[in-house]
Structure formats: C-alpha cells, structure tokens
Amino acid sequence: NAGVTQTPKFRILKIGQSMTLQCAQDMNHNYMYWYRQDPGMGLKLIYYSVGAGITDKGEVPNGYNVSRSTTEDFPLRLELAAPSQTSVYFCASSYWGSNEQFFGPGTRLTVL
Amino acid sequence: AQKITQTQPGMFVQEKEAVTLDCTYDTSDPSYGLFWYKQPSSGEMIFLIYQGSYDQQNATEGRYSLNFQKARKSANLVISASQLGDSAMYFCAMRSYNFNKFYFGSGTKLNVKP
C-alpha cells in the first residue's frame, strides 16, 4: 500500500493563479481531510469528506473548494491564490470506527 | 466551541528522563477522542496515542502514556525514558464525533539533550 499520497510536494504560485492539490489513498478509507499548517502553528481543518459525494467545511474553508467523486481521491482546489494561503497542506484519511488518521507527506505552497 | 490549548511552546529534557507535555481542551460534545501526534523536522505527522472520552483507563503505547483527567479537561502526554530521537514538535488533537472534525493545538517543541 502506498498509503496517502500528495502531489505536488512543492509549488510556487503567483497571486491570482489557481491550482489543484491532489490527494489519493489506497486503503479504502471513507473519511478524508484537508489541513493547512502555517509556520509554527498546529493544523487547521479546511474541508473533510465522510464518503464519495459528501463533503463539508472545516474551520478555514474560505478560498478553497473540494470534491470527492471516488473513495480514493480528494482534490483541493485553490481559486485566486493569495499570500495568506502560503502554508503546508496535509491530506489525511481514516476509516470509520478507527481512531487513527493517516497523513500524507504534505505539499508546501508559496504564493508570491 | 471546540478548542485545544498547549501552553508550552518549548520544552527541554535530559536524555533518559521522563517529560510531560500539557494539553487542555474545551468541548461541549459528550463523546470525543483525544490524540497526540509527533512531527519531526522532516515534517511528517506520526500518530502516537489515542484516548476516548469514555475510556476508564489511561492509554499507553510503549514509552508514551496519556494522563487523562476528564473533569479538568486535560490530556497530558508523558514520555518516559526520553531518547534523542524524541526531539520534535508534538501536537495534541481532539476529534469531535458529532461532527467528524479534528482540532489541533499549536504544538510543543521538545528538545532532548544528551
């Protein structure tokens, strides 16, 4: 199993550009999550999904969109990138009834 | 409102000694879970230990134990016999079972001295 994979690892965007952060898991987990981690801070939940076709907002959803068309994939879309979105983005997944979240390696995004 | 508070931005401990990392939480949910994660300088998030709000006994996983005091809303992590490889950021987190959401504290940076 590859676990949770994220692409790209690094990205630099210009203000106003858009991009999609990819996340995939091969563990058949029904729950998936997107977090951002600002320098020196903990993780903040952006969006989460409890299954294909079902998504909901977390603490900091503004400026982002998600979709979940399959169990495996949970892409995060940034529209009109802003410097405030400079952060490390983590995707995670878990199985219903399990207490553990599995994290991807993260995507470091810089918006200039 | 759900909130996790870690009041120790940084901690030092001598190798082979025990250390306690503090975590307090606030929630109105009757059912919740408490977690600790380790984040080394390489950046990945490593799950360490879990405590359910209805668990009667404190959780233990090897050198890690969670000191759960429900009335005080605290969930401190105890690391026994610290090792140099324990130097990392440690995050306390809470899962709200009503809303399937996770909330993280701001972290504690632990430095283990030889």
Interface residues (C-beta under 8 A of the other chain):
Chain A: Y31 Y33 Y35 G40 M41 G42 L43 K44 L45 Y48 V50 D56 G58 E59 V88 F90 A92 N99 E100 Q101 F102 F103 P105 G106
Chain B: I4 Q6 G33 F35 G43 E44 M45 F47 Y50 G52 F91 A93 R95 N100 K101 F102 Y103 F104 G105 S106 G107
